[in-house]
Amino acid sequence: MRWLRGPSFSEALGAFFAIACVLLLTIWALHPSLLLANTVTAGGDTGAHVALPWFLRTQLLSHGHLTGWYPGWFDGFPLYSYYFVLSDLLAAIGSYVMPYAVAFKLTTALGSLLLPVCAYAMGRLFSLRAPLPACLAASTLPFLFDSSFTILGGNLFSTLAGEYAFSLGLALSLLAIGLFARGLRTGRGVVASSIALSVTLAAHVLPWLWALLGIAVLLAIDLLPASVGFRDPLPAPAPASPRTTASFAVRAGALSLVLSAWWLLPWVTGQSFAISMGYVNDGTDGGASYASRLFPGGDHVMLALAVVGLGVAWATRSRFGVWLTALAALAAIAYVADPQGSLWDERLLPFWFFGGWLTCGWLFGVCAAATVRRGRQRARERWIAGVHDGMVPRRLRFPSPMGWP
C-alpha cells in the first residue's frame, strides 16, 4: 500500500528543505556563538532555572533519584515533584560530555529545534501525502517567531524567558499524537505510542493535557460510522474496525498511565500540599480581554486563513483537517471557560495560536497539491488532444512524475 512506503526522493528533498529552513532561521535567531559559549544564560526565569539541573546531577542522580528535597529556596521544597524533570535531566546528562552552562543552553533550545521535525513526523504518521507534512513543518516557523505572547510557552520569546520545558513538551506532544493517529487506524505501535505520551508528560503537563485532548478528539472521529466518517482528500489508510480502534486506545492509554505513575500519582495525591499562585483569569472587564487575547492585531491574517482552513477541512471531510481545527477551537473554549484556580487561563493560549498556524500550513499544502493535480490534469488533456490530432505519437506514454499526488 502507498501509505506504508517511505517518501519518494522529491518528497524527502522538499521535507528536508522545509525543516532545514526552519532550523537554520531558528538557530540564527538564537545566536550560535552565544549558545556554545561557556557562560551562564539569563533572561526571564531562566537565570534561576540554571541551578536546578546542577542539583539534579550532583545530588539526586548520584543517589539514583529523579526527585528530592532542594534546600536552596523557601527553606527547601520538593524538587521535580510538582514540576517536570525531563529538560533538566537532559541538561544534567549533557553536562557529562560538555561544559554545564553549554549543556543547559542547548537543552533550552532543544524543544524549539525539535518542533518542525515532530510536526513533519506527525504529518507522516497521519499518512498525509506530500506536501502536507513539509508544510506542517514550515508552519512552525511563524509560530516560533509569533510575538503575540512572550511568556506563555511554545514560541521563542517564551522559551528564552524560561518556558523551555513547555517547548520540549509541545514538540513531543506532536509525536505522541501522530503515533496514536497511526495506531488508531492500524492497531500498531502500542508501546511506542504510550512511551511518547509518557515522555511528553515528563517534559510538561500542559502539552500532555493538550495531547490527551487531541487523542480523545481523534478517537471520537475514528469511531464514527463509516457513512459519516472522515478521511483525507489525499490517499490515506482506511479506518480500522471500531473494536481495533478502541482496543488500541485502551491498551496504549493504560500502558502510558503505568509508565507515568512514578510522577503522576504523587503529583495527584499531593495537591493538598500545593499552594495557588493566585492567578487572575482574563475576562474581568466583561469579556473584552478574551477577545483581545484571542484575536491580537498581529495574527489577524493568520486567524482569517485558519477560518478558511476550517471551512475547507469540513467541506473535504479531511480527518486531519477536522481534527486540527476542532482541537484549536477547543483550546479557545478552554481558555475562556477555564475556572478560577491554580491554572492561569492564558497558559492555554499557545495551543490556540499553534493550532491556527498548523491549520494555515495544512491549508497551503492542500491548495498546493490541488494546483499540481489540476496542472497535471490539464497536461494530460492536452496530451490526449495531441494524440487525437496526430501531433503526439501514440507510442509515447503520458509522463507520470513522482512526488505530489
N, C-alpha and C positions, 0 to 999 in steps of 0.2 A: 504493500500500500504506500502511496506517495507520502503521506504524513509521517510514516515511520522512518523514512530515509533522511539523511542529513541534507543540509542545504547545498545547492549547486555552487559552482565556483563563483558565478556572478552574484548570487545571493550572499555568499560568505564575504566576498570583497566589499559589497555595499554595507554589510553589517560592520565589518572591520573599520571601514571609513567613518561611519556614523559614530561608533563607540570611540574611535581614536580622536575624533574632533572634540567630543565632549571631554575626554580625559585630558587632552592637551590644553584646552582652554581653562579647565578647572585647575590643573597643576600650575599653569601660568599665573592664574589669579592668586594661588596660594604661595607664590614666590618660592621656587625650589631651593634657592640658596639659603633662605631662612628656615625652611623645613629641615634641611640637612645640617644646619648649624647647631653646634653643641651649646645651645642657650636655652634658658627656661622660657616657656611660652607664657603669654599673658593675653588679656582681653576677656571681658565679662567674668564669668565664673571659672574660666579655665585655669587661671593662675592659682586658684585654691585646689582645683581637682588634681593638680600635679603631685600633690603629696600622697594621694591615696594609693596609686599603683606601687609606689615605693614601699609603703607599709605592707601592701599585699605581698610583694616579693620578699621583703626582709623578715617579716613576722608571721604571716599566715601560711604562705606556700611552704616555708621551711618546716612547718608543723603539719602539713597535709590538709590545710583548711582553705576554703574559699570565703568564708565569713568569719567574723570575730569582733572583739571589742577594740575600738580605736580610741585611745586616750587623748587625742590631740585637741578636740574641740568640745565645748559644753560639758567639761568634766567627763568626757567619754560618751560614746554612743555605739550601737551595734552596726558595724560596717558591713555593707552589702546585704543586710537583712531586709532593708526597705528600699534599696536601690539595686543596681544591676551591675554584674561583675564582668561581663564578657569583654567590654572595651578595655577596662583596666587590666584584666588578665592578659590580653594580647600585648599591652604595653609592658607589663611585667616580664612576660616571656621574651619579648623582643629585646629587652634590656640586657639579656644574657649574651647577645651577639653584637650589640651596638651600644653607644652611649645612651644612658637612660633618657636624657632630655630629647634626643632624636627619636628614640622608640616611642615616646609619649606623643610627640608631634605627628609622627607618621600614623599612629593609631587614631588620632583625632581626625585625620583626613581620610581614613580608610572608608568610612561609610559613604562619603561623597563620591569617592572614586569607584566604589562598587555599584553605585546606583544605576548608571547606564548599562553595565554588564548584566545586572539582575533584571532590569527592565527588558532587555533583549531576551534573556533566558525565559522570563515569564511568557513573552510572546511566543517563543518556540514551544514551550510546554503547553500552551493553549492550542498548539498546532495551527497558528496563523501562518499564512503564506507570505512570502516576501511581497512588498517591502515593509509589511506591518511591524514585525519585531524590530527592525532597524529604526523605523520611525518612532516607536516607543522609546528606544534608547536615546534618540536625538531629542525627544521632548523633555527629557530630564534636564537638559542644559538650561532652558529658560527658567525652570523651576529652581534650580540651584542658584541662579542669579536673581530670583524674584526678590524685590525689596519691599513687598507689602508688609512683611513682618521680619523682625530681627532677632527674636529670642525664643520663638515658639517651637522651633525644631524643623529639621529637614533641609532648609536652604543653607547656603554657605554662611550667611550672616549669623544664623542661629548656631551653626556648628562651631564657628570661631568664637562665639560667645559662651560656649561651654556645653552645648547640646549635641556633642559628638556621639554619645550613646544612642540618642534618638536617631541620628543619621544612619548609624550602623543597623539599628533595628528596622528602619524603614526599608533599607536595601534588602535585608534578609527576608523581610515580610513578602516581598515580591517573589522571591524564590520559593518560599513556602506556599504561597497562593498558587503559583504555577504548578508545583508538584501535586498539590491537591486537585487542580483543574485536570491534569492528566490522569490522575488516579481515579477520579470520579467517572471518567469516560472509559477507562481501560481496566480498572481494578488493580493496576500495578503500582509498586512503589510505596507500600505502606510504611516501611521502615524509614526510607529517605524522607518522606513527607513529614512523619512525626518528628524526626530529628531536626529538620529545618524549622518546624514550628517551635520546638523547644529551644533551639538556639536563638530564634527571634525573641522569645521571652527573656532569655539570658542577657540579651542586648538592651531591651527596653520594653516596658509593659504596654505603652500606648500603641506602638506599631503591632504588637502582638494582639491586642484587642481589635485593632483595625483588620488584621489578617483573619481573626476569628469571624468577624462580621462579614468579611468578603467571602470566606468559605461557606458560611451559612447562606448567603445570598446565592452563591453558585450552586449549592446543594438544592436549594428551592427551585432554581431554574432547571437543573438536570432531572429533577423528579417530576416535572410537569409532564402530562401525557404527550405522546408524540404528535398528536393532532394540533396542539397549541404550543409545542416546544419551540426552542430557538436553535439556530445553527448559524454559522458564519457565512457571509456571502462568498467567501473563498473556500475551497475544499477543506474540510476538517473532519476528524473522526466522528462517526455517528454515536449517539448516546448509548451507553450500556443499559442493561436492564435495570429497573428500579431496585431490584434486590442487590445487584452488584454495586450500584452506586451507594446505597445505604450501608451495605456491609463495609465498603471501603471507608466511608466517613466514620463509622463507629470504631472500627479497628485502629485506624490512624489516629483519631482523636483520643481514644483511650490510651494508646501507647505514648502519645505525646504528654498526656497528663502524668503518666507514671514517670517519664523521663524528667519532667519538670517538678515533681513533688518535693524534691530536696529543698527547693527555694519557695515554691508556690504555697505549700502547706504552712510553713512557719509564717509567711507573709500574710496569709488569710487569717490564721488564728491569732496573730499578734497585732491586729489592727487596733485593739483596745489600748495598746501602749503607744500608738502613734498620735501625734498632735496635728491639728489642722493648721495649715499655713495662713488661714484667714483670707483667702482669695475672694474677691467680689466679682460675680459674673457680670457680663455686659447686659444691656437692656434696661438699666435703671432709669433711663430717660424716655421710656415709652417705646422702646424698640429701635430707636434711631441708631444706636451703637451697633446693633446687629447688622443693619443694612450697610452701614459704612464699613464694617469689618469684612462682610461677605462680598461686597462689591466695591473694592477700592478703585480709585481712578486709574491706576497703572495697569490694572488687569481687566479693564472693560472689554477690550478686543478679544482677549483670550476667553473670557467667560461667554461672550457672544458666539464665538466659534464653537465653544463647548455645547451651547444650546443647540446649534446646528447639528453637532455630532450626536446629541441626544435624539433629535428627530431622525437622523439617518440610521442610527442604531435600531430604533424601534421599527422604522419602515422596512429595513432589510432583515429584521429579526435576527440580528447578529448576537450570538451567545456572548461573545466578549464585549461588544459594544453596549448591550443592555446591562450586562453585569457591571461594567465600569461606570457607566453613567448613574446607575442605581446606587452604587457604592458612594459616589461623590455626593449625590443628593442626600443620602442617609447621613453622611458626615456633616452636612449643613444643618440637617434636622437635629442631630445630636448636639451640635454647638448651641442651637437656640434652646433646646429642651433640657439641657444639662442642669440638674438641680443644684442649688447652692450647697457646696460641700467641700471636700478636700481637693477635688479636681477643678482646676481653673478651666473654665469652658473654652478659653482661647487656645488651649493646647490642642483642641480638636480642629482648629482652622487649617493647619498644614495639610490635612488629608483632603479637605475641600479643594484647595488650590492644586495639590498634586493630582487629584482626580481630574481636575479641569485641564491641566497641561497634558496629561496622558490621553485624554479624550481628543484634544487637538492633534496630537501625534497620530492617533488611530485614524481620525478623520482625514488627515493629509495622506496617510498610506492608502486608505480606501479610494480616495479621489485619484491618486497617482495610478493605482492598479486599474481602476476603471478607465482612465485615459489611455493607458497602454493597451488594454484589451480592445478598446474602441479603435485605436490606431491599427492594431493587427487585423481587426475585422475589416476595416476599410482596405487595407493592403490585400487581404485575401479576396475581397470583392473585385478589386482592380485586376488581380491575377487571373481570376476566373473569367472576367470580361476579356482580358487579353488572350486567353486560351480560345475563347469562343470566336474572337475576331482574327485569330491566326497570328497575333503579334507575339505570342509566347509559345514555344514548342510544348506539346502535351507531355513529352517525356521528362520535362523539368518539373520537379515537385515543388510545391509551395514550401518555402523555408519555415521551420518551426524553431525559433531561437529559444534557448533555455533561459530560465530566470523567472520573471514575474508572470503570473497567470494571465 
